[in-house]
Amino acid sequence: MKNFAQYRDGVGVSEEIFKTLARYSPEGVFDVFASDQHSSYLKLTESYFKHIGLNKKPDDNDVKEVCLRFARRLRGNATAALFNHLAYLSPNFREVLGKDVMLIGRLEDTNTQSVDGGLGQIARFSVKPEDVVSAVDGFKILVKLNPAHKESWEKNIEFASTAFEAAQKLNRPLFTETLLFQLPGESKVDFAKRLPDGVVAMAKDFGPLGHFYKTQIPLLWTEEDGKIIQISSPQVVRDSAMEMEKISPRPMLLLSAAVDFEQYCAQYGIVCDLISGPMCGRAYFKEAFTDPATKDWDTLEESFARIAIPRINVIRKLARAMSLPWWYKFSSMTDEAKSLIKQGTRQILSVRADFGY
């Protein structure tokens, strides 16, 4: 199958991949709801059980239940959604999510191979791309990185390269995520101070290893012992994002990296014109698990809709107004490819009102 487009580093995009992206986002913005955090879902579900007074240890079936309920509420509220194989291999999951939401499947295991006492974390597959290709529209991988640990860094490059080769062969877009992780014994503040240099180093080596590059950015603040500690200025955050945008040959998506929604809003606003959309999860919905109105599975689902959907729409509207189209990193596109997308058009779906200005 011929290439429909080519990135500036010479990597081609097949007709099938281009048509998949154009089908779900003809206007260009890729807002992705991230719901693949297995270990986080176990912790959040544990807090939910404790909140409702249920003495139960959460398991994989509970994670599937959460994902199915969240997926059902996404229709019309996300261009794409990211889930792990427990969810996307479940019977009828595609029907629950809806045909208008692109389904991105997580490939990596939630548990990395830890080396040198945790100084290195090496990613590994939980499912093989060829075994799940028929269930999803795209793939996602995450690598947790320590730039100072050469062995794990190189092993993760091998892992990401293997995933990218498989994605190209199977004609599925790959969303490659990097995460600078907190080292053993390292404080939150010391970790946060490493982010400006760390995110740029990761973008240089891992930005080319996929069709999209999902990244974190420096923290504006962190909390330690109940106190707010300022870390980076907005200018430092933006400077880091600008450097990554120059380095990465792929469009970038912004992850929340476990920050609260308030900080994610600020981060997104600072860099919204340098990226192609959000790929956010917990910042949207984590409060739903212990909200006072949450008393059982049905009310958890209702709390999710009440808390998360308005937040998703806030970021979505900002992305639609300001963020870059997913094709902006292409050096060339065929005429047929161009006919499938809507260049130069933006539409924000919002309530219109006359405020008398």
C-alpha positions, 0 to 999 in steps of 0.5 A: 500500500502506497504512502499518503504522507511523509514526515520530515525525517523521511518516514512514510505514512500508509494510506490505511493509517492516514485514512484512520486518522482522517476518519476520526479527526478530519479537522485535525485536533486529536483529543484523547481520553486516557483510560489505560492506567491499570495500577492507578485504577486499582488504587482508585478503585480501592479508594472507592471501595473504602469510600463506600464501606466495602471490604474488598481488594480490587482486581482486574474485573473491577478495572474492566467494570470501571473502563466499560462504564467510563467508555459508555459516557464518552460518546461525542466527548472525545476524538479518541480513547486509550484503554488497556487490553482488559477493556478493549478485548472485553466482549462488546467493548467496541459497541459500548465505546461507540463507532465514532471514537477512535480506540487506541490499545495499550500494548505494554505491561503495567509492570516494567522490568526494574534494574539496578535497584530501580534506577532503570525501568525497561518496558515490555509487551503485555500483548503482542501487536499482531494479536490485538490488531483487529480489536483496535484502531491504533496502538500506544506504548509507554516507556519510563525513563532515567536519562542517566541510566544508559542500559535501560535507556537503550533497551527502551529505544529497542522496545519502542523501535520494535513497536513502531516497526510492528505498527507500520507493518500492521497499518496502525498509528502508534502513540509513543509516550515517555515518562521521566520517573521519580528515582528511589529515595528522590523527593518530589521537588528534586524530581520535578527540578529534573523535568526541564532537561529530562523532557527535552532529552526524551523527545530527542531519542523517542520523538521519532519512534511513533506517529505521535509523541505523548509527553509530559512537561515541567511542573509549575508546582508540586505538593509536599507535606501539605504545602505548595512548592513552586517549581517552574515558571510558565516561561520555563514550561513553555521554553521546554515545550518549544525545544521539544517541538523543534526536536520531535519530528512527530506531533506532540500530545500532552499527558497529565502525569498525575497532576491535578486538573487545575495544573493540567489546565494551566500547563495546557494553556501555556503550550496549547499552540505547540501541540496537537491535543491532550491525552489526559486521564486521571486529572479529568476523573480521579475525584469521582471515586470518592465523591460524596454522591458516589455510593455504588457502580451506577453513581460512580458512573454518574459522578464520572460524567458530572466531574470529568465530561465538563473538564474534558470539554474545557480542554477540548475547546481550547485544543480546537481553538489553538492546537496544531493539526495532526498533519502539521509535521508532514513534509508532503501529502498526496492530493488524495490525502489532502482531500480527506482532511479539512485544512484551515477550518476550526469549529468550537462547539460551545454555548453562544451568548450575548454578554453585551460587550 
